[in-house]
Amino acid sequence: MPVEMDAGRHLFMVYAVPVAIIKEMEAAARAGRSIDGLAEYMPPWLKELAGLLDQLISAERRPDFRTALVAKARDWHVLDAAAWDRIHAAFLVACIAQALKEAEAVQPQRLPAYRETIEAVCNDASAAVAGQGDLAAAHAAAWPWSASEGPLASQPPDMPAEATWAAKCAAEAAWAASAGEPWGTNSAAHSAAVVIWGDPGAWAANAWSLVGRLFSLFNAEFATAKGWRAPLRP
């Protein structure tokens, strides 16, 4: 379970996984079984996210994901609250960036009127999540474009369904990432994964890309904690 630490007057949680649990989860991952035993040693946002990514990636990659996540858990004890916050913020920014990039790739050559607005919504949310803007304002601005009854809910004339679907997913990623709640991470990652209309193969590939980004963020913070490099910037 998380261990409460006292740094001066400020309490924070260290997510230290006992060696026995690590070994048990390593064996489970190798055998193709669940690693749910790690859940109580994760911050709430990561607990939900790990389950989502496990579902979205391809079955062939699931053992690799579980094995790698257990390997990362070995070093979670070196991360303080600031490091966890940096990982979380940078991952949310990555979700928005991936959703926007994928959405822009499927827009028609005749760019739709909503394109600039979606780009601005995503950029503003990214900046706010990174601590360089108003989170509540970014969240509110993204909401209409992500809502089921919003401007993208009905098909604009002569606009492919996959284009409006992708734009709505990008807005949803921005809205969820700027929510400031643990559920927002899961929702932002889901939107970034399913941005390609009706293509489960692309969803799995996008989810795997998010896995790679998450693990690279862990590696960077492990290096910082061990004195090998400077802290991350979202």
BELWOQUI-V405248 format. One record per residue. N is the residue number from 1. D_CENTER is the distance of its C-alpha to the mean C-alpha in Angstrom with 2 decimals. Layout:
{{N | D_CENTER} {N | D_CENTER}}
This chain:
{{1 | 22.76} {2 | 21.42} {3 | 24.37} {4 | 25.29} {5 | 26.44} {6 | 28.69} {7 | 28.34} {8 | 31.29} {9 | 30.87} {10 | 27.07} {11 | 25.60} {12 | 22.21} {13 | 20.75} {14 | 20.76} {15 | 19.01} {16 | 21.82} {17 | 22.06} {18 | 25.76} {19 | 27.08} {20 | 28.45} {21 | 25.10} {22 | 23.63} {23 | 26.63} {24 | 26.42} {25 | 22.79} {26 | 23.69} {27 | 26.55} {28 | 24.54} {29 | 22.02} {30 | 25.04} {31 | 26.71} {32 | 23.89} {33 | 23.52} {34 | 20.73} {35 | 19.34} {36 | 18.85} {37 | 21.08} {38 | 18.28} {39 | 16.66} {40 | 19.07} {41 | 18.26} {42 | 14.58} {43 | 13.38} {44 | 12.79} {45 | 9.06} {46 | 8.78} {47 | 11.66} {48 | 10.25} {49 | 7.04} {50 | 9.62} {51 | 11.89} {52 | 9.93} {53 | 9.22} {54 | 12.83} {55 | 14.07} {56 | 12.65} {57 | 13.66} {58 | 17.41} {59 | 19.79} {60 | 21.16} {61 | 18.03} {62 | 17.30} {63 | 19.83} {64 | 18.47} {65 | 14.94} {66 | 16.63} {67 | 19.09} {68 | 16.73} {69 | 14.64} {70 | 18.07} {71 | 19.14} {72 | 16.39} {73 | 17.41} {74 | 20.86} {75 | 19.97} {76 | 17.83} {77 | 21.13} {78 | 21.36} {79 | 18.36} {80 | 19.47} {81 | 17.80} {82 | 17.38} {83 | 15.65} {84 | 13.08} {85 | 12.64} {86 | 12.34} {87 | 9.65} {88 | 7.60} {89 | 8.74} {90 | 8.41} {91 | 4.76} {92 | 4.83} {93 | 7.81} {94 | 6.78} {95 | 5.14} {96 | 8.48} {97 | 10.46} {98 | 9.92} {99 | 10.74} {100 | 13.63} {101 | 14.93} {102 | 15.15} {103 | 16.70} {104 | 19.19} {105 | 20.25} {106 | 21.57} {107 | 23.38} {108 | 27.16} {109 | 29.37} {110 | 30.77} {111 | 27.78} {112 | 27.26} {113 | 27.98} {114 | 24.52} {115 | 22.87} {116 | 23.44} {117 | 22.30} {118 | 18.90} {119 | 18.52} {120 | 19.68} {121 | 17.42} {122 | 14.29} {123 | 15.92} {124 | 16.98} {125 | 13.66} {126 | 12.22} {127 | 15.42} {128 | 15.36} {129 | 12.00} {130 | 13.52} {131 | 16.61} {132 | 18.74} {133 | 19.25} {134 | 19.81} {135 | 16.71} {136 | 18.90} {137 | 20.49} {138 | 17.37} {139 | 16.18} {140 | 19.73} {141 | 20.06} {142 | 17.14} {143 | 18.39} {144 | 21.44} {145 | 19.73} {146 | 17.16} {147 | 19.91} {148 | 21.75} {149 | 24.96} {150 | 23.87} {151 | 25.28} {152 | 23.31} {153 | 24.32} {154 | 27.64} {155 | 28.13} {156 | 29.50} {157 | 32.76} {158 | 32.62} {159 | 28.84} {160 | 27.22} {161 | 25.10} {162 | 22.35} {163 | 22.26} {164 | 21.93} {165 | 19.40} {166 | 17.10} {167 | 17.82} {168 | 17.10} {169 | 13.66} {170 | 12.93} {171 | 14.46} {172 | 12.56} {173 | 9.16} {174 | 11.11} {175 | 12.76} {176 | 10.04} {177 | 8.12} {178 | 11.72} {179 | 12.79} {180 | 12.79} {181 | 12.45} {182 | 10.61} {183 | 10.46} {184 | 8.66} {185 | 5.17} {186 | 6.49} {187 | 8.19} {188 | 6.03} {189 | 4.37} {190 | 8.09} {191 | 9.53} {192 | 8.22} {193 | 9.65} {194 | 12.84} {195 | 13.84} {196 | 16.93} {197 | 19.60} {198 | 20.88} {199 | 19.78} {200 | 18.29} {201 | 18.77} {202 | 16.56} {203 | 13.85} {204 | 14.16} {205 | 14.29} {206 | 11.18} {207 | 9.27} {208 | 11.28} {209 | 10.40} {210 | 6.68} {211 | 8.54} {212 | 10.81} {213 | 8.70} {214 | 7.44} {215 | 11.14} {216 | 12.53} {217 | 11.12} {218 | 12.80} {219 | 15.83} {220 | 16.21} {221 | 16.25} {222 | 18.58} {223 | 20.80} {224 | 20.90} {225 | 21.82} {226 | 24.48} {227 | 25.87} {228 | 25.08} {229 | 23.19} {230 | 22.25} {231 | 19.08} {232 | 15.92} {233 | 15.57} {234 | 12.26}}
